[in-house]
């Protein structure tokens, strides 16, 4: 099987998370992405991250409570 023409995933940076991620979406025209998931207490969480040269900074952190 020739994989040279197949899509490739390139890891730019890696961060540790304290929740289970479910979906990630890029913010068009920026170096930001939105990550949505669920905490261990079954509450929702949404974080916006910005890619920098050597770090991945949190721009916004929204946690839903019951």
PDBQT receptor file of N, H, CA, C and O in Angstrom, charges set to zero:
ATOM      1  N   UNK A   1       0.838  -1.179   0.000  1.00  0.00    +0.000 N 
ATOM      2  CA  UNK A   1       0.000   0.000   0.000  1.00  0.00    +0.000 C 
ATOM      3  C   UNK A   1       0.878   1.236   0.000  1.00  0.00    +0.000 C 
ATOM      4  O   UNK A   1       1.779   1.370   0.828  1.00  0.00    +0.000 OA
ATOM      5  N   UNK A   2       0.612   2.134  -0.931  1.00  0.00    +0.000 N 
ATOM      6  H   UNK A   2      -0.119   2.025  -1.604  1.00  0.00    +0.000 HD
ATOM      7  CA  UNK A   2       1.399   3.354  -1.053  1.00  0.00    +0.000 C 
ATOM      8  C   UNK A   2       0.744   4.460  -0.222  1.00  0.00    +0.000 C 
ATOM      9  O   UNK A   2      -0.376   4.873  -0.520  1.00  0.00    +0.000 OA
ATOM     10  N   UNK A   3       1.425   4.938   0.808  1.00  0.00    +0.000 N 
ATOM     11  H   UNK A   3       2.336   4.602   1.050  1.00  0.00    +0.000 HD
ATOM     12  CA  UNK A   3       0.864   5.970   1.673  1.00  0.00    +0.000 C 
ATOM     13  C   UNK A   3       1.439   7.350   1.409  1.00  0.00    +0.000 C 
ATOM     14  O   UNK A   3       1.185   8.270   2.186  1.00  0.00    +0.000 OA
ATOM     15  N   UNK A   4       2.196   7.525   0.354  1.00  0.00    +0.000 N 
ATOM     16  H   UNK A   4       2.403   6.777  -0.277  1.00  0.00    +0.000 HD
ATOM     17  CA  UNK A   4       2.798   8.838   0.093  1.00  0.00    +0.000 C 
ATOM     18  C   UNK A   4       1.762   9.875  -0.320  1.00  0.00    +0.000 C 
ATOM     19  O   UNK A   4       1.983  11.068  -0.111  1.00  0.00    +0.000 OA
ATOM     20  N   UNK A   5       0.643   9.460  -0.896  1.00  0.00    +0.000 N 
ATOM     21  H   UNK A   5       0.464   8.491  -1.066  1.00  0.00    +0.000 HD
ATOM     22  CA  UNK A   5      -0.377  10.414  -1.305  1.00  0.00    +0.000 C 
ATOM     23  C   UNK A   5      -1.522  10.517  -0.292  1.00  0.00    +0.000 C 
ATOM     24  O   UNK A   5      -2.475  11.264  -0.514  1.00  0.00    +0.000 OA
ATOM     25  N   UNK A   6      -1.437   9.785   0.798  1.00  0.00    +0.000 N 
ATOM     26  H   UNK A   6      -0.663   9.178   0.978  1.00  0.00    +0.000 HD
ATOM     27  CA  UNK A   6      -2.487   9.812   1.811  1.00  0.00    +0.000 C 
ATOM     28  C   UNK A   6      -2.321  11.034   2.716  1.00  0.00    +0.000 C 
ATOM     29  O   UNK A   6      -1.209  11.540   2.871  1.00  0.00    +0.000 OA
ATOM     30  N   UNK A   7      -3.408  11.509   3.309  1.00  0.00    +0.000 N 
ATOM     31  H   UNK A   7      -4.311  11.098   3.183  1.00  0.00    +0.000 HD
ATOM     32  CA  UNK A   7      -3.301  12.633   4.249  1.00  0.00    +0.000 C 
ATOM     33  C   UNK A   7      -2.424  12.252   5.436  1.00  0.00    +0.000 C 
ATOM     34  O   UNK A   7      -2.424  11.105   5.883  1.00  0.00    +0.000 OA
ATOM     35  N   UNK A   8      -1.684  13.226   5.935  1.00  0.00    +0.000 N 
ATOM     36  H   UNK A   8      -1.684  14.158   5.573  1.00  0.00    +0.000 HD
ATOM     37  CA  UNK A   8      -0.801  12.990   7.068  1.00  0.00    +0.000 C 
ATOM     38  C   UNK A   8      -1.176  13.917   8.217  1.00  0.00    +0.000 C 
ATOM     39  O   UNK A   8      -1.585  15.057   7.993  1.00  0.00    +0.000 OA
ATOM     40  N   UNK A   9      -1.036  13.434   9.433  1.00  0.00    +0.000 N 
ATOM     41  H   UNK A   9      -0.704  12.509   9.615  1.00  0.00    +0.000 HD
ATOM     42  CA  UNK A   9      -1.267  14.243  10.623  1.00  0.00    +0.000 C 
ATOM     43  C   UNK A   9       0.092  14.630  11.180  1.00  0.00    +0.000 C 
ATOM     44  O   UNK A   9       0.924  13.774  11.480  1.00  0.00    +0.000 OA
ATOM     45  N   UNK A  10       0.303  15.927  11.314  1.00  0.00    +0.000 N 
ATOM     46  H   UNK A  10      -0.372  16.623  11.070  1.00  0.00    +0.000 HD
ATOM     47  CA  UNK A  10       1.569  16.437  11.828  1.00  0.00    +0.000 C 
ATOM     48  C   UNK A  10       1.310  17.033  13.202  1.00  0.00    +0.000 C 
ATOM     49  O   UNK A  10       0.490  17.939  13.344  1.00  0.00    +0.000 OA
ATOM     50  N   UNK A  11       2.003  16.531  14.208  1.00  0.00    +0.000 N 
ATOM     51  H   UNK A  11       2.669  15.795  14.093  1.00  0.00    +0.000 HD
ATOM     52  CA  UNK A  11       1.844  17.043  15.572  1.00  0.00    +0.000 C 
ATOM     53  C   UNK A  11       2.739  18.256  15.757  1.00  0.00    +0.000 C 
ATOM     54  O   UNK A  11       3.964  18.149  15.702  1.00  0.00    +0.000 OA
ATOM     55  N   UNK A  12       2.117  19.422  15.978  1.00  0.00    +0.000 N 
ATOM     56  H   UNK A  12       1.122  19.509  16.023  1.00  0.00    +0.000 HD
ATOM     57  CA  UNK A  12       2.876  20.647  16.183  1.00  0.00    +0.000 C 
ATOM     58  C   UNK A  12       3.301  20.785  17.639  1.00  0.00    +0.000 C 
ATOM     59  O   UNK A  12       4.455  21.091  17.938  1.00  0.00    +0.000 OA
ATOM     60  N   UNK A  13       2.350  20.553  18.535  1.00  0.00    +0.000 N 
ATOM     61  H   UNK A  13       1.413  20.304  18.292  1.00  0.00    +0.000 HD
ATOM     62  CA  UNK A  13       2.615  20.643  19.965  1.00  0.00    +0.000 C 
ATOM     63  C   UNK A  13       1.731  19.647  20.688  1.00  0.00    +0.000 C 
ATOM     64  O   UNK A  13       0.738  19.167  20.140  1.00  0.00    +0.000 OA
ATOM     65  N   UNK A  14       2.098  19.339  21.923  1.00  0.00    +0.000 N 
ATOM     66  H   UNK A  14       2.905  19.728  22.369  1.00  0.00    +0.000 HD
ATOM     67  CA  UNK A  14       1.336  18.396  22.723  1.00  0.00    +0.000 C 
ATOM     68  C   UNK A  14       1.115  19.010  24.104  1.00  0.00    +0.000 C 
ATOM     69  O   UNK A  14       2.040  19.570  24.692  1.00  0.00    +0.000 OA
ATOM     70  N   UNK A  15      -0.116  18.904  24.622  1.00  0.00    +0.000 N 
ATOM     71  H   UNK A  15      -0.868  18.449  24.143  1.00  0.00    +0.000 HD
ATOM     72  CA  UNK A  15      -0.424  19.436  25.948  1.00  0.00    +0.000 C 
ATOM     73  C   UNK A  15      -1.190  18.378  26.740  1.00  0.00    +0.000 C 
ATOM     74  O   UNK A  15      -1.900  17.551  26.168  1.00  0.00    +0.000 OA
ATOM     75  N   UNK A  16      -1.038  18.417  28.061  1.00  0.00    +0.000 N 
ATOM     76  H   UNK A  16      -0.461  19.089  28.527  1.00  0.00    +0.000 HD
ATOM     77  CA  UNK A  16      -1.759  17.510  28.949  1.00  0.00    +0.000 C 
ATOM     78  C   UNK A  16      -3.120  18.120  29.274  1.00  0.00    +0.000 C 
ATOM     79  O   UNK A  16      -3.219  19.320  29.532  1.00  0.00    +0.000 OA
ATOM     80  N   UNK A  17      -4.161  17.304  29.263  1.00  0.00    +0.000 N 
ATOM     81  H   UNK A  17      -4.080  16.329  29.053  1.00  0.00    +0.000 HD
ATOM     82  CA  UNK A  17      -5.509  17.770  29.548  1.00  0.00    +0.000 C 
ATOM     83  C   UNK A  17      -6.047  17.102  30.803  1.00  0.00    +0.000 C 
ATOM     84  O   UNK A  17      -5.709  15.955  31.098  1.00  0.00    +0.000 OA
ATOM     85  N   UNK A  18      -6.892  17.830  31.547  1.00  0.00    +0.000 N 
ATOM     86  H   UNK A  18      -7.166  18.761  31.307  1.00  0.00    +0.000 HD
ATOM     87  CA  UNK A  18      -7.517  17.261  32.734  1.00  0.00    +0.000 C 
ATOM     88  C   UNK A  18      -8.988  16.934  32.478  1.00  0.00    +0.000 C 
ATOM     89  O   UNK A  18      -9.790  16.882  33.411  1.00  0.00    +0.000 OA
ATOM     90  N   UNK A  19      -9.335  16.716  31.215  1.00  0.00    +0.000 N 
ATOM     91  H   UNK A  19      -8.684  16.758  30.457  1.00  0.00    +0.000 HD
ATOM     92  CA  UNK A  19     -10.693  16.374  30.815  1.00  0.00    +0.000 C 
ATOM     93  C   UNK A  19     -10.635  15.524  29.552  1.00  0.00    +0.000 C 
ATOM     94  O   UNK A  19      -9.584  15.395  28.925  1.00  0.00    +0.000 OA
ATOM     95  N   UNK A  20     -11.788  14.942  29.185  1.00  0.00    +0.000 N 
ATOM     96  H   UNK A  20     -12.642  15.047  29.694  1.00  0.00    +0.000 HD
ATOM     97  CA  UNK A  20     -11.870  14.115  27.980  1.00  0.00    +0.000 C 
ATOM     98  C   UNK A  20     -12.291  14.987  26.801  1.00  0.00    +0.000 C 
ATOM     99  O   UNK A  20     -13.400  15.522  26.802  1.00  0.00    +0.000 OA
ATOM    100  N   UNK A  21     -11.430  15.139  25.797  1.00  0.00    +0.000 N 
ATOM    101  H   UNK A  21     -10.530  14.703  25.797  1.00  0.00    +0.000 HD
ATOM    102  CA  UNK A  21     -11.802  15.960  24.642  1.00  0.00    +0.000 C 
ATOM    103  C   UNK A  21     -12.724  15.181  23.696  1.00  0.00    +0.000 C 
ATOM    104  O   UNK A  21     -12.559  13.976  23.506  1.00  0.00    +0.000 OA
ATOM    105  N   UNK A  22     -13.703  15.893  23.104  1.00  0.00    +0.000 N 
ATOM    106  H   UNK A  22     -13.837  16.872  23.258  1.00  0.00    +0.000 HD
ATOM    107  CA  UNK A  22     -14.621  15.268  22.165  1.00  0.00    +0.000 C 
ATOM    108  C   UNK A  22     -14.534  15.855  20.768  1.00  0.00    +0.000 C 
ATOM    109  O   UNK A  22     -14.750  15.141  19.789  1.00  0.00    +0.000 OA
ATOM    110  N   UNK A  23     -14.224  17.143  20.652  1.00  0.00    +0.000 N 
ATOM    111  H   UNK A  23     -14.049  17.723  21.447  1.00  0.00    +0.000 HD
ATOM    112  CA  UNK A  23     -14.182  17.757  19.332  1.00  0.00    +0.000 C 
ATOM    113  C   UNK A  23     -13.223  18.940  19.343  1.00  0.00    +0.000 C 
ATOM    114  O   UNK A  23     -13.083  19.637  20.348  1.00  0.00    +0.000 OA
ATOM    115  N   UNK A  24     -12.570  19.150  18.211  1.00  0.00    +0.000 N 
ATOM    116  H   UNK A  24     -12.684  18.583  17.395  1.00  0.00    +0.000 HD
ATOM    117  CA  UNK A  24     -11.649  20.263  18.034  1.00  0.00    +0.000 C 
ATOM    118  C   UNK A  24     -11.955  20.938  16.714  1.00  0.00    +0.000 C 
ATOM    119  O   UNK A  24     -12.163  20.271  15.700  1.00  0.00    +0.000 OA
ATOM    120  N   UNK A  25     -11.982  22.264  16.724  1.00  0.00    +0.000 N 
ATOM    121  H   UNK A  25     -11.813  22.806  17.547  1.00  0.00    +0.000 HD
ATOM    122  CA  UNK A  25     -12.241  23.033  15.504  1.00  0.00    +0.000 C 
ATOM    123  C   UNK A  25     -11.259  24.195  15.426  1.00  0.00    +0.000 C 
ATOM    124  O   UNK A  25     -11.021  24.885  16.417  1.00  0.00    +0.000 OA
ATOM    125  N   UNK A  26     -10.689  24.406  14.235  1.00  0.00    +0.000 N 
ATOM    126  H   UNK A  26     -10.883  23.846  13.429  1.00  0.00    +0.000 HD
ATOM    127  CA  UNK A  26      -9.818  25.552  14.000  1.00  0.00    +0.000 C 
ATOM    128  C   UNK A  26     -10.654  26.807  13.866  1.00  0.00    +0.000 C 
ATOM    129  O   UNK A  26     -11.763  26.756  13.336  1.00  0.00    +0.000 OA
ATOM    130  N   UNK A  27     -10.136  27.943  14.340  1.00  0.00    +0.000 N 
ATOM    131  H   UNK A  27      -9.235  27.985  14.771  1.00  0.00    +0.000 HD
ATOM    132  CA  UNK A  27     -10.757  29.242  14.117  1.00  0.00    +0.000 C 
ATOM    133  C   UNK A  27     -10.177  29.750  12.802  1.00  0.00    +0.000 C 
ATOM    134  O   UNK A  27      -8.968  29.962  12.712  1.00  0.00    +0.000 OA
ATOM    135  N   UNK A  28     -11.010  29.952  11.779  1.00  0.00    +0.000 N 
ATOM    136  H   UNK A  28     -11.992  29.780  11.852  1.00  0.00    +0.000 HD
ATOM    137  CA  UNK A  28     -10.508  30.314  10.447  1.00  0.00    +0.000 C 
ATOM    138  C   UNK A  28      -9.652  31.580  10.450  1.00  0.00    +0.000 C 
ATOM    139  O   UNK A  28      -9.992  32.574  11.092  1.00  0.00    +0.000 OA
ATOM    140  N   UNK A  29      -8.550  31.524   9.731  1.00  0.00    +0.000 N 
ATOM    141  H   UNK A  29      -8.275  30.716   9.210  1.00  0.00    +0.000 HD
ATOM    142  CA  UNK A  29      -7.667  32.673   9.562  1.00  0.00    +0.000 C 
ATOM    143  C   UNK A  29      -6.800  32.993  10.757  1.00  0.00    +0.000 C 
ATOM    144  O   UNK A  29      -6.162  34.046  10.780  1.00  0.00    +0.000 OA
ATOM    145  N   UNK A  30      -6.751  32.117  11.761  1.00  0.00    +0.000 N 
ATOM    146  H   UNK A  30      -7.270  31.262  11.742  1.00  0.00    +0.000 HD
ATOM    147  CA  UNK A  30      -5.937  32.367  12.958  1.00  0.00    +0.000 C 
ATOM    148  C   UNK A  30      -5.136  31.119  13.306  1.00  0.00    +0.000 C 
ATOM    149  O   UNK A  30      -5.275  30.074  12.671  1.00  0.00    +0.000 OA
ATOM    150  N   UNK A  31      -4.308  31.250  14.312  1.00  0.00    +0.000 N 
ATOM    151  H   UNK A  31      -4.195  32.099  14.827  1.00  0.00    +0.000 HD
ATOM    152  CA  UNK A  31      -3.561  30.103  14.845  1.00  0.00    +0.000 C 
ATOM    153  C   UNK A  31      -4.237  29.608  16.118  1.00  0.00    +0.000 C 
ATOM    154  O   UNK A  31      -3.568  29.125  17.032  1.00  0.00    +0.000 OA
ATOM    155  N   UNK A  32      -5.575  29.728  16.182  1.00  0.00    +0.000 N 
ATOM    156  H   UNK A  32      -6.119  30.121  15.440  1.00  0.00    +0.000 HD
ATOM    157  CA  UNK A  32      -6.337  29.321  17.362  1.00  0.00    +0.000 C 
ATOM    158  C   UNK A  32      -7.234  28.139  17.035  1.00  0.00    +0.000 C 
ATOM    159  O   UNK A  32      -7.646  27.946  15.892  1.00  0.00    +0.000 OA
ATOM    160  N   UNK A  33      -7.529  27.350  18.067  1.00  0.00    +0.000 N 
ATOM    161  H   UNK A  33      -7.195  27.506  18.996  1.00  0.00    +0.000 HD
ATOM    162  CA  UNK A  33      -8.486  26.256  17.918  1.00  0.00    +0.000 C 
ATOM    163  C   UNK A  33      -9.316  26.133  19.182  1.00  0.00    +0.000 C 
ATOM    164  O   UNK A  33      -8.872  26.504  20.268  1.00  0.00    +0.000 OA
ATOM    165  N   UNK A  34     -10.531  25.607  19.030  1.00  0.00    +0.000 N 
ATOM    166  H   UNK A  34     -10.892  25.306  18.147  1.00  0.00    +0.000 HD
ATOM    167  CA  UNK A  34     -11.471  25.429  20.125  1.00  0.00    +0.000 C 
ATOM    168  C   UNK A  34     -11.557  23.939  20.426  1.00  0.00    +0.000 C 
ATOM    169  O   UNK A  34     -11.670  23.116  19.517  1.00  0.00    +0.000 OA
ATOM    170  N   UNK A  35     -11.501  23.603  21.701  1.00  0.00    +0.000 N 
ATOM    171  H   UNK A  35     -11.408  24.272  22.439  1.00  0.00    +0.000 HD
ATOM    172  CA  UNK A  35     -11.539  22.216  22.140  1.00  0.00    +0.000 C 
ATOM    173  C   UNK A  35     -12.698  22.051  23.102  1.00  0.00    +0.000 C 
ATOM    174  O   UNK A  35     -12.762  22.744  24.118  1.00  0.00    +0.000 OA
ATOM    175  N   UNK A  36     -13.616  21.144  22.798  1.00  0.00    +0.000 N 
ATOM    176  H   UNK A  36     -13.564  20.581  21.973  1.00  0.00    +0.000 HD
ATOM    177  CA  UNK A  36     -14.763  20.888  23.661  1.00  0.00    +0.000 C 
ATOM    178  C   UNK A  36     -14.701  19.493  24.239  1.00  0.00    +0.000 C 
ATOM    179  O   UNK A  36     -14.262  18.557  23.572  1.00  0.00    +0.000 OA
ATOM    180  N   UNK A  37     -15.140  19.351  25.480  1.00  0.00    +0.000 N 
ATOM    181  H   UNK A  37     -15.496  20.112  26.022  1.00  0.00    +0.000 HD
ATOM    182  CA  UNK A  37     -15.084  18.038  26.115  1.00  0.00    +0.000 C 
ATOM    183  C   UNK A  37     -15.887  17.968  27.388  1.00  0.00    +0.000 C 
ATOM    184  O   UNK A  37     -16.781  18.779  27.629  1.00  0.00    +0.000 OA
ATOM    185  N   UNK A  38     -15.550  16.972  28.209  1.00  0.00    +0.000 N 
ATOM    186  H   UNK A  38     -14.823  16.313  28.014  1.00  0.00    +0.000 HD
ATOM    187  CA  UNK A  38     -16.281  16.708  29.445  1.00  0.00    +0.000 C 
ATOM    188  C   UNK A  38     -15.292  16.403  30.560  1.00  0.00    +0.000 C 
ATOM    189  O   UNK A  38     -14.312  15.686  30.357  1.00  0.00    +0.000 OA
ATOM    190  N   UNK A  39     -15.562  16.966  31.758  1.00  0.00    +0.000 N 
ATOM    191  H   UNK A  39     -16.357  17.549  31.922  1.00  0.00    +0.000 HD
ATOM    192  CA  UNK A  39     -14.713  16.720  32.920  1.00  0.00    +0.000 C 
ATOM    193  C   UNK A  39     -15.108  15.405  33.590  1.00  0.00    +0.000 C 
ATOM    194  O   UNK A  39     -16.070  14.757  33.178  1.00  0.00    +0.000 OA
ATOM    195  N   UNK A  40     -14.373  15.022  34.609  1.00  0.00    +0.000 N 
ATOM    196  H   UNK A  40     -13.591  15.549  34.944  1.00  0.00    +0.000 HD
ATOM    197  CA  UNK A  40     -14.678  13.791  35.337  1.00  0.00    +0.000 C 
ATOM    198  C   UNK A  40     -15.960  13.906  36.148  1.00  0.00    +0.000 C 
ATOM    199  O   UNK A  40     -16.538  12.891  36.536  1.00  0.00    +0.000 OA
ATOM    200  N   UNK A  41     -16.414  15.133  36.409  1.00  0.00    +0.000 N 
ATOM    201  H   UNK A  41     -15.944  15.957  36.093  1.00  0.00    +0.000 HD
ATOM    202  CA  UNK A  41     -17.672  15.349  37.139  1.00  0.00    +0.000 C 
ATOM    203  C   UNK A  41     -18.860  15.467  36.191  1.00  0.00    +0.000 C 
ATOM    204  O   UNK A  41     -19.936  15.903  36.599  1.00  0.00    +0.000 OA
ATOM    205  N   UNK A  42     -18.675  15.082  34.930  1.00  0.00    +0.000 N 
ATOM    206  H   UNK A  42     -17.800  14.728  34.599  1.00  0.00    +0.000 HD
ATOM    207  CA  UNK A  42     -19.721  15.073  33.902  1.00  0.00    +0.000 C 
ATOM    208  C   UNK A  42     -20.255  16.462  33.597  1.00  0.00    +0.000 C 
ATOM    209  O   UNK A  42     -21.439  16.620  33.298  1.00  0.00    +0.000 OA
ATOM    210  N   UNK A  43     -19.398  17.466  33.669  1.00  0.00    +0.000 N 
ATOM    211  H   UNK A  43     -18.437  17.337  33.911  1.00  0.00    +0.000 HD
ATOM    212  CA  UNK A  43     -19.776  18.819  33.264  1.00  0.00    +0.000 C 
ATOM    213  C   UNK A  43     -19.021  19.166  31.988  1.00  0.00    +0.000 C 
ATOM    214  O   UNK A  43     -17.938  18.641  31.729  1.00  0.00    +0.000 OA
ATOM    215  N   UNK A  44     -19.601  20.047  31.206  1.00  0.00    +0.000 N 
ATOM    216  H   UNK A  44     -20.480  20.474  31.417  1.00  0.00    +0.000 HD
ATOM    217  CA  UNK A  44     -18.995  20.428  29.938  1.00  0.00    +0.000 C 
ATOM    218  C   UNK A  44     -17.857  21.416  30.115  1.00  0.00    +0.000 C 
ATOM    219  O   UNK A  44     -17.791  22.151  31.101  1.00  0.00    +0.000 OA
ATOM    220  N   UNK A  45     -16.968  21.415  29.141  1.00  0.00    +0.000 N 
ATOM    221  H   UNK A  45     -17.021  20.818  28.340  1.00  0.00    +0.000 HD
ATOM    222  CA  UNK A  45     -15.843  22.340  29.158  1.00  0.00    +0.000 C 
ATOM    223  C   UNK A  45     -15.511  22.735  27.725  1.00  0.00    +0.000 C 
ATOM    224  O   UNK A  45     -15.586  21.917  26.807  1.00  0.00    +0.000 OA
ATOM    225  N   UNK A  46     -15.146  23.995  27.549  1.00  0.00    +0.000 N 
ATOM    226  H   UNK A  46     -15.085  24.659  28.294  1.00  0.00    +0.000 HD
ATOM    227  CA  UNK A  46     -14.726  24.491  26.247  1.00  0.00    +0.000 C 
ATOM    228  C   UNK A  46     -13.512  25.380  26.464  1.00  0.00    +0.000 C 
ATOM    229  O   UNK A  46     -13.531  26.283  27.301  1.00  0.00    +0.000 OA
ATOM    230  N   UNK A  47     -12.458  25.116  25.704  1.00  0.00    +0.000 N 
ATOM    231  H   UNK A  47     -12.443  24.382  25.025  1.00  0.00    +0.000 HD
ATOM    232  CA  UNK A  47     -11.238  25.906  25.820  1.00  0.00    +0.000 C 
ATOM    233  C   UNK A  47     -10.816  26.398  24.443  1.00  0.00    +0.000 C 
ATOM    234  O   UNK A  47     -10.967  25.697  23.442  1.00  0.00    +0.000 OA
ATOM    235  N   UNK A  48     -10.289  27.609  24.412  1.00  0.00    +0.000 N 
ATOM    236  H   UNK A  48     -10.167  28.178  25.226  1.00  0.00    +0.000 HD
ATOM    237  CA  UNK A  48      -9.727  28.169  23.190  1.00  0.00    +0.000 C 
ATOM    238  C   UNK A  48      -8.226  28.281  23.413  1.00  0.00    +0.000 C 
ATOM    239  O   UNK A  48      -7.777  28.874  24.394  1.00  0.00    +0.000 OA
ATOM    240  N   UNK A  49      -7.458  27.711  22.499  1.00  0.00    +0.000 N 
ATOM    241  H   UNK A  49      -7.823  27.230  21.702  1.00  0.00    +0.000 HD
ATOM    242  CA  UNK A  49      -6.003  27.720  22.580  1.00  0.00    +0.000 C 
ATOM    243  C   UNK A  49      -5.418  28.497  21.407  1.00  0.00    +0.000 C 
ATOM    244  O   UNK A  49      -6.027  28.586  20.341  1.00  0.00    +0.000 OA
ATOM    245  N   UNK A  50      -4.234  29.056  21.617  1.00  0.00    +0.000 N 
ATOM    246  H   UNK A  50      -3.739  28.983  22.483  1.00  0.00    +0.000 HD
ATOM    247  CA  UNK A  50      -3.512  29.756  20.555  1.00  0.00    +0.000 C 
ATOM    248  C   UNK A  50      -2.133  29.125  20.424  1.00  0.00    +0.000 C 
ATOM    249  O   UNK A  50      -1.415  28.963  21.411  1.00  0.00    +0.000 OA
ATOM    250  N   UNK A  51      -1.771  28.771  19.198  1.00  0.00    +0.000 N 
ATOM    251  H   UNK A  51      -2.354  28.902  18.396  1.00  0.00    +0.000 HD
ATOM    252  CA  UNK A  51      -0.450  28.206  18.946  1.00  0.00    +0.000 C 
ATOM    253  C   UNK A  51       0.582  29.324  18.846  1.00  0.00    +0.000 C 
ATOM    254  O   UNK A  51       0.382  30.301  18.123  1.00  0.00    +0.000 OA
ATOM    255  N   UNK A  52       1.676  29.176  19.568  1.00  0.00    +0.000 N 
ATOM    256  H   UNK A  52       1.839  28.383  20.155  1.00  0.00    +0.000 HD
ATOM    257  CA  UNK A  52       2.810  30.087  19.486  1.00  0.00    +0.000 C 
ATOM    258  C   UNK A  52       4.013  29.297  18.986  1.00  0.00    +0.000 C 
ATOM    259  O   UNK A  52       3.879  28.127  18.629  1.00  0.00    +0.000 OA
ATOM    260  N   UNK A  53       5.161  29.913  18.957  1.00  0.00    +0.000 N 
ATOM    261  H   UNK A  53       5.270  30.863  19.247  1.00  0.00    +0.000 HD
ATOM    262  CA  UNK A  53       6.361  29.246  18.454  1.00  0.00    +0.000 C 
ATOM    263  C   UNK A  53       6.666  27.951  19.215  1.00  0.00    +0.000 C 
ATOM    264  O   UNK A  53       6.901  26.909  18.602  1.00  0.00    +0.000 OA
ATOM    265  N   UNK A  54       6.662  28.017  20.547  1.00  0.00    +0.000 N 
ATOM    266  H   UNK A  54       6.471  28.863  21.045  1.00  0.00    +0.000 HD
ATOM    267  CA  UNK A  54       7.043  26.834  21.329  1.00  0.00    +0.000 C 
ATOM    268  C   UNK A  54       6.029  26.469  22.416  1.00  0.00    +0.000 C 
ATOM    269  O   UNK A  54       6.272  25.548  23.196  1.00  0.00    +0.000 OA
ATOM    270  N   UNK A  55       4.903  27.174  22.476  1.00  0.00    +0.000 N 
ATOM    271  H   UNK A  55       4.706  27.922  21.843  1.00  0.00    +0.000 HD
ATOM    272  CA  UNK A  55       3.899  26.885  23.498  1.00  0.00    +0.000 C 
ATOM    273  C   UNK A  55       2.500  26.889  22.895  1.00  0.00    +0.000 C 
ATOM    274  O   UNK A  55       2.286  27.324  21.764  1.00  0.00    +0.000 OA
ATOM    275  N   UNK A  56       1.575  26.399  23.671  1.00  0.00    +0.000 N 
ATOM    276  H   UNK A  56       1.748  26.045  24.590  1.00  0.00    +0.000 HD
ATOM    277  CA  UNK A  56       0.161  26.416  23.308  1.00  0.00    +0.000 C 
ATOM    278  C   UNK A  56      -0.554  27.094  24.475  1.00  0.00    +0.000 C 
ATOM    279  O   UNK A  56      -0.751  26.477  25.522  1.00  0.00    +0.000 OA
ATOM    280  N   UNK A  57      -0.941  28.348  24.305  1.00  0.00    +0.000 N 
ATOM    281  H   UNK A  57      -0.781  28.849  23.455  1.00  0.00    +0.000 HD
ATOM    282  CA  UNK A  57      -1.501  29.143  25.397  1.00  0.00    +0.000 C 
ATOM    283  C   UNK A  57      -3.025  29.066  25.415  1.00  0.00    +0.000 C 
ATOM    284  O   UNK A  57      -3.673  29.039  24.369  1.00  0.00    +0.000 OA
ATOM    285  N   UNK A  58      -3.586  29.031  26.629  1.00  0.00    +0.000 N 
ATOM    286  H   UNK A  58      -3.060  29.053  27.479  1.00  0.00    +0.000 HD
ATOM    287  CA  UNK A  58      -5.036  29.054  26.787  1.00  0.00    +0.000 C 
ATOM    288  C   UNK A  58      -5.517  30.491  26.679  1.00  0.00    +0.000 C 
ATOM    289  O   UNK A  58      -5.060  31.358  27.424  1.00  0.00    +0.000 OA
ATOM    290  N   UNK A  59      -6.436  30.748  25.758  1.00  0.00    +0.000 N 
ATOM    291  H   UNK A  59      -6.808  30.044  25.153  1.00  0.00    +0.000 HD
ATOM    292  CA  UNK A  59      -6.997  32.079  25.566  1.00  0.00    +0.000 C 
ATOM    293  C   UNK A  59      -8.286  32.234  26.366  1.00  0.00    +0.000 C 
ATOM    294  O   UNK A  59      -8.519  33.281  26.971  1.00  0.00    +0.000 OA
ATOM    295  N   UNK A  60      -9.131  31.188  26.373  1.00  0.00    +0.000 N 
ATOM    296  H   UNK A  60      -8.941  30.337  25.882  1.00  0.00    +0.000 HD
ATOM    297  CA  UNK A  60     -10.421  31.243  27.063  1.00  0.00    +0.000 C 
ATOM    298  C   UNK A  60     -10.722  29.867  27.646  1.00  0.00    +0.000 C 
ATOM    299  O   UNK A  60     -10.461  28.841  27.018  1.00  0.00    +0.000 OA
ATOM    300  N   UNK A  61     -11.273  29.862  28.853  1.00  0.00    +0.000 N 
ATOM    301  H   UNK A  61     -11.485  30.695  29.364  1.00  0.00    +0.000 HD
ATOM    302  CA  UNK A  61     -11.624  28.624  29.533  1.00  0.00    +0.000 C 
ATOM    303  C   UNK A  61     -13.054  28.758  30.058  1.00  0.00    +0.000 C 
ATOM    304  O   UNK A  61     -13.307  29.558  30.960  1.00  0.00    +0.000 OA
ATOM    305  N   UNK A  62     -13.994  27.983  29.503  1.00  0.00    +0.000 N 
ATOM    306  H   UNK A  62     -13.789  27.333  28.771  1.00  0.00    +0.000 HD
ATOM    307  CA  UNK A  62     -15.391  28.041  29.925  1.00  0.00    +0.000 C 
ATOM    308  C   UNK A  62     -15.773  26.673  30.470  1.00  0.00    +0.000 C 
ATOM    309  O   UNK A  62     -15.633  25.659  29.786  1.00  0.00    +0.000 OA
ATOM    310  N   UNK A  63     -16.257  26.655  31.710  1.00  0.00    +0.000 N 
ATOM    311  H   UNK A  63     -16.370  27.479  32.266  1.00  0.00    +0.000 HD
ATOM    312  CA  UNK A  63     -16.706  25.409  32.327  1.00  0.00    +0.000 C 
ATOM    313  C   UNK A  63     -18.179  25.530  32.683  1.00  0.00    +0.000 C 
ATOM    314  O   UNK A  63     -18.590  26.490  33.335  1.00  0.00    +0.000 OA
ATOM    315  N   UNK A  64     -18.964  24.564  32.258  1.00  0.00    +0.000 N 
ATOM    316  H   UNK A  64     -18.630  23.784  31.729  1.00  0.00    +0.000 HD
ATOM    317  CA  UNK A  64     -20.385  24.557  32.548  1.00  0.00    +0.000 C 
ATOM    318  C   UNK A  64     -20.639  23.824  33.858  1.00  0.00    +0.000 C 
ATOM    319  O   UNK A  64     -20.076  22.753  34.086  1.00  0.00    +0.000 OA
ATOM    320  N   UNK A  65     -21.465  24.378  34.707  1.00  0.00    +0.000 N 
ATOM    321  H   UNK A  65     -21.922  25.248  34.522  1.00  0.00    +0.000 HD
ATOM    322  CA  UNK A  65     -21.761  23.757  35.994  1.00  0.00    +0.000 C 
ATOM    323  C   UNK A  65     -23.220  23.326  36.027  1.00  0.00    +0.000 C 
ATOM    324  O   UNK A  65     -24.046  23.818  35.259  1.00  0.00    +0.000 OA
ATOM    325  N   UNK A  66     -23.513  22.429  36.900  1.00  0.00    +0.000 N 
ATOM    326  H   UNK A  66     -22.842  22.028  37.524  1.00  0.00    +0.000 HD
ATOM    327  CA  UNK A  66     -24.891  21.940  37.055  1.00  0.00    +0.000 C 
ATOM    328  C   UNK A  66     -25.661  22.810  37.977  1.00  0.00    +0.000 C 
ATOM    329  O   UNK A  66     -26.839  22.554  38.228  1.00  0.00    +0.000 OA
TER     330      UNK A  66
